[in-house]
Amino acid sequence: MPKKKERLIAVSPSGKKDGSMADLIHDLVRQIPRGRVTSYGAIAAVLNIPNPRMVGRAMHTGDGTGVPAQRVVNSTGHLTGGFRDLRKKLLVKEGVAVKGDKVVDFKILFWDPAKEL
C-alpha cells in the first residue's frame, strides 16, 4: 500500500499553528517574488491540498493584507477568476508582460514553491 503524503502544518514564527488553510496559502503566496508567477496547482501540490480550486477560493478570501494574488495564475499562465484587469495591471507594474489574459514567458517566470522553498 502506498504511503500517504504528509500534510504540512502551518506554523507562525511564534511557533503557534495558523488558524486556517487560507492563512497557510496566503503565507506561501506572500513569498512569491515580484516579477514572478506560480500556479494554483503548484501551490496545491506543495501544501498537499487535494484540489487547486481550493487555492483559488483562498485567493478570493484575501482581506487586503498584502496577499499578491495577481502572481497566481492557472497552469498555462492565464489569468483566471475575478479582477483580471486589476491583476493584469498589477503584474505589468511588476514588469511581467501579459498579452490578453496570458503571462508572456510563463515558463521562464514560473516560480515553483516545491523547488524554491
The 8 nearest C-alpha neighbors of each residue, nearest first, counted from 0:
[[1, 2, 3, 4, 5, 6, 47, 49],
 [2, 0, 3, 4, 5, 6, 47, 49],
 [1, 3, 4, 0, 5, 6, 47, 7],
 [2, 4, 1, 5, 0, 6, 47, 49],
 [5, 3, 6, 2, 47, 1, 7, 46],
 [4, 6, 3, 7, 47, 2, 8, 46],
 [7, 5, 47, 4, 8, 46, 48, 3],
 [8, 6, 46, 5, 9, 47, 45, 10],
 [7, 9, 10, 6, 16, 17, 23, 46],
 [10, 8, 17, 16, 23, 7, 11, 20],
 [9, 11, 16, 15, 14, 17, 8, 12],
 [10, 12, 14, 13, 15, 16, 17, 9],
 [13, 11, 14, 10, 15, 16, 9, 17],
 [14, 12, 11, 15, 10, 16, 17, 9],
 [15, 13, 11, 12, 10, 16, 17, 9],
 [14, 16, 10, 11, 13, 17, 12, 9],
 [15, 17, 10, 9, 11, 18, 14, 8],
 [18, 16, 9, 10, 19, 11, 15, 22],
 [17, 19, 16, 22, 20, 23, 21, 9],
 [20, 18, 22, 21, 17, 23, 9, 24],
 [19, 21, 23, 22, 24, 18, 17, 57],
 [20, 22, 24, 57, 19, 23, 25, 60],
 [23, 21, 25, 19, 20, 24, 26, 17],
 [22, 24, 20, 26, 21, 25, 9, 27],
 [23, 25, 21, 27, 26, 22, 28, 20],
 [26, 24, 28, 22, 27, 23, 66, 21],
 [27, 25, 23, 29, 24, 28, 22, 30],
 [26, 28, 24, 30, 29, 25, 23, 31],
 [27, 29, 25, 30, 31, 26, 24, 66],
 [30, 28, 26, 27, 66, 31, 25, 67],
 [31, 29, 28, 27, 32, 26, 116, 112],
 [32, 30, 28, 29, 33, 35, 36, 110],
 [33, 31, 35, 30, 34, 36, 29, 110],
 [34, 32, 35, 93, 31, 70, 36, 94],
 [33, 35, 93, 95, 94, 32, 36, 90],
 [36, 34, 108, 33, 32, 110, 109, 31],
 [37, 35, 70, 109, 110, 71, 108, 31],
 [38, 36, 110, 71, 109, 72, 70, 111],
 [37, 39, 72, 73, 41, 71, 40, 74],
 [38, 40, 51, 42, 41, 54, 73, 43],
 [39, 41, 51, 43, 38, 42, 44, 74],
 [42, 40, 44, 38, 43, 39, 45, 111],
 [41, 43, 39, 45, 40, 44, 46, 38],
 [42, 44, 48, 40, 51, 46, 41, 45],
 [45, 43, 47, 41, 42, 46, 40, 48],
 [44, 46, 42, 47, 113, 43, 41, 112],
 [45, 47, 43, 44, 48, 7, 42, 6],
 [48, 46, 44, 45, 6, 43, 49, 7],
 [47, 49, 43, 46, 50, 44, 51, 53],
 [50, 48, 47, 43, 51, 44, 53, 52],
 [49, 51, 52, 53, 48, 43, 54, 40],
 [52, 50, 40, 39, 53, 43, 54, 55],
 [53, 51, 55, 54, 50, 56, 39, 40],
 [52, 54, 56, 51, 55, 50, 57, 48],
 [53, 55, 57, 52, 51, 56, 39, 58],
 [56, 54, 52, 58, 53, 57, 39, 51],
 [55, 57, 53, 59, 54, 58, 52, 60],
 [56, 58, 60, 21, 54, 59, 55, 53],
 [57, 59, 55, 56, 60, 61, 68, 54],
 [60, 58, 56, 57, 61, 55, 81, 62],
 [61, 59, 57, 58, 62, 56, 21, 63],
 [62, 60, 59, 58, 63, 66, 57, 64],
 [61, 63, 64, 60, 66, 65, 59, 58],
 [62, 64, 65, 61, 66, 60, 67, 68],
 [65, 63, 62, 66, 61, 67, 25, 29],
 [64, 66, 63, 67, 29, 62, 61, 68],
 [65, 67, 29, 68, 64, 25, 61, 28],
 [68, 66, 69, 70, 65, 29, 28, 71],
 [67, 69, 70, 71, 66, 58, 28, 86],
 [68, 70, 86, 67, 71, 90, 89, 87],
 [69, 71, 36, 68, 67, 37, 72, 35],
 [72, 70, 37, 38, 69, 68, 36, 39],
 [73, 71, 38, 78, 76, 77, 37, 39],
 [72, 74, 38, 76, 77, 75, 39, 78],
 [73, 75, 38, 76, 72, 40, 39, 77],
 [76, 74, 73, 77, 105, 72, 101, 38],
 [77, 75, 102, 73, 101, 105, 72, 74],
 [78, 76, 101, 100, 73, 72, 75, 79],
 [77, 79, 72, 100, 101, 83, 73, 76],
 [80, 78, 77, 72, 81, 73, 83, 100],
 [81, 79, 83, 82, 78, 55, 59, 72],
 [80, 82, 83, 79, 59, 84, 86, 78],
 [81, 83, 85, 84, 86, 80, 87, 79],
 [84, 82, 86, 85, 81, 87, 78, 79],
 [83, 85, 87, 86, 82, 88, 81, 100],
 [86, 84, 88, 82, 87, 83, 89, 69],
 [85, 87, 69, 83, 89, 88, 84, 82],
 [88, 86, 84, 90, 85, 89, 83, 91],
 [87, 89, 85, 91, 86, 90, 84, 92],
 [90, 88, 92, 86, 87, 91, 85, 93],
 [91, 89, 93, 87, 95, 92, 88, 86],
 [90, 92, 95, 94, 88, 93, 89, 96],
 [91, 93, 89, 90, 94, 88, 95, 87],
 [94, 92, 90, 34, 91, 95, 33, 89],
 [93, 95, 91, 92, 34, 96, 90, 33],
 [96, 94, 91, 90, 34, 93, 97, 102],
 [97, 95, 103, 91, 102, 94, 98, 90],
 [96, 98, 102, 103, 101, 99, 95, 100],
 [99, 97, 101, 100, 103, 102, 96, 87],
 [98, 100, 101, 97, 102, 77, 87, 78],
 [99, 101, 78, 77, 98, 97, 102, 87],
 [102, 100, 77, 98, 97, 76, 99, 103],
 [101, 103, 97, 76, 105, 96, 77, 104],
 [102, 104, 96, 97, 105, 101, 98, 95],
 [105, 103, 107, 106, 108, 102, 96, 109],
 [106, 104, 108, 102, 103, 107, 76, 109],
 [107, 105, 109, 104, 108, 76, 103, 110],
 [106, 108, 104, 105, 109, 110, 35, 103],
 [109, 107, 35, 105, 106, 36, 104, 110],
 [110, 108, 36, 106, 37, 107, 105, 35],
 [111, 109, 37, 36, 35, 112, 108, 31],
 [110, 112, 113, 114, 115, 109, 37, 41],
 [111, 113, 115, 114, 116, 110, 45, 42],
 [114, 112, 111, 45, 115, 116, 41, 44],
 [115, 113, 112, 111, 116, 110, 45, 41],
 [114, 116, 112, 113, 111, 110, 31, 30],
 [115, 112, 114, 113, 111, 30, 27, 45]]
